[in-house]
Amino acid sequence: LTSEVVDRVYKEYMGDAESPAQVRDGLLDALGDVYFVTSSLEVARSHRDAGNPVYFYEFQHRPSSAEGFVPEFVKADHGAEVAFVFGKPFLAGDV
């Protein structure tokens, strides 16, 4: 990687971070993009190129069930949308 690329990536995720919480949030965003967004986009493009319709979304709603279990800085964790899409029985383990 060139220093220009490193600088751009740093500015994108860390920006003008002034607190440890802002650094943490930037790092979590960067890791989320590397592990989830990049691979999801690759799969979506492959399906699109094969002629299939593709729908891509980013779920950001913090479920009320996360209260007391998930740190406040976590908005929507991986899989948090399942209860909203399929209903509460999947969240409560009543299946």
matplotlib code that plots the C-alpha trace (Angstrom):
import matplotlib.pyplot as plt

x = [0.0, 1.2, 1.2, -1.5, -3.8, -3.0, -3.7, -7.1, -8.2, -7.2, -9.0, -12.1, -12.4, -10.6, -11.1, -10.6, -11.1, -10.6, -11.6, -11.0, -14.7, -14.3, -11.2, -13.1, -16.0, -13.8, -12.0, -15.2, -16.5, -13.3, -13.4, -17.1, -16.4, -13.5, -15.3, -18.9, -19.4, -16.5, -17.5, -21.2, -20.6, -18.6, -21.4, -24.0, -22.0, -21.6, -25.4, -26.0, -23.6, -25.4, -28.6, -30.3, -31.9, -29.9, -31.1, -28.6, -29.4, -27.7, -29.6, -28.9, -31.8, -30.7, -33.3, -34.7, -33.8, -30.1, -30.5, -28.4, -26.8, -25.0, -22.7, -24.4, -22.0, -23.3, -26.2, -27.2, -25.1, -24.7, -28.1, -30.0, -32.5, -33.7, -36.2, -37.5, -37.8, -39.2, -40.7, -39.9, -40.2, -36.8, -35.3, -36.9, -35.9, -39.6, -39.1]
y = [0.0, 3.5, 6.1, 8.0, 5.0, 4.6, 8.3, 8.1, 5.0, 6.6, 9.8, 7.9, 5.9, 7.9, 11.4, 13.9, 11.5, 13.2, 10.5, 6.8, 6.2, 7.9, 5.8, 2.7, 3.5, 4.2, 0.9, -1.0, 0.6, -0.3, -3.9, -4.2, -3.0, -5.4, -8.5, -7.9, -5.1, -6.0, -9.7, -8.9, -6.5, -9.1, -11.7, -9.1, -8.2, -11.8, -12.3, -9.1, -10.2, -13.5, -11.5, -11.7, -8.9, -7.9, -5.9, -4.6, -3.0, -1.8, -2.4, 0.2, 0.0, -0.9, -3.5, -2.7, -6.3, -5.3, -3.1, -4.4, -7.1, -5.2, -2.1, 1.2, 2.0, -1.1, 0.0, -3.1, -6.2, -9.0, -10.8, -8.1, -7.8, -11.4, -10.6, -7.6, -9.7, -13.0, -11.9, -12.1, -15.9, -16.3, -13.8, -15.4, -19.0, -20.1, -21.9]
z = [0.0, -0.8, 1.9, -0.1, 0.3, 3.9, 4.5, 2.7, 4.6, 7.9, 7.1, 6.0, 9.2, 11.9, 10.5, 13.2, 16.1, 19.4, 21.9, 22.4, 21.6, 18.2, 17.4, 18.5, 16.3, 13.3, 13.8, 14.1, 10.9, 9.1, 10.3, 9.4, 5.9, 5.5, 6.8, 5.8, 3.2, 0.8, 0.5, 0.4, -2.5, -4.3, -4.0, -5.0, -8.1, -9.1, -8.9, -10.8, -13.5, -13.8, -14.6, -11.3, -9.4, -6.3, -3.3, -0.9, 2.5, 5.6, 8.8, 11.5, 14.0, 17.5, 18.8, 22.3, 23.2, 23.1, 26.1, 29.0, 26.8, 24.1, 24.6, 23.8, 20.9, 19.0, 16.9, 14.9, 15.3, 12.8, 12.5, 14.4, 11.5, 11.8, 14.6, 12.5, 9.3, 10.7, 14.1, 17.7, 18.1, 16.4, 18.8, 21.9, 20.9, 20.8, 17.5]

ax = plt.figure().add_subplot(projection="3d")
ax.plot(x, y, z, "-o")
ax.set_aspect("equal")
plt.show()
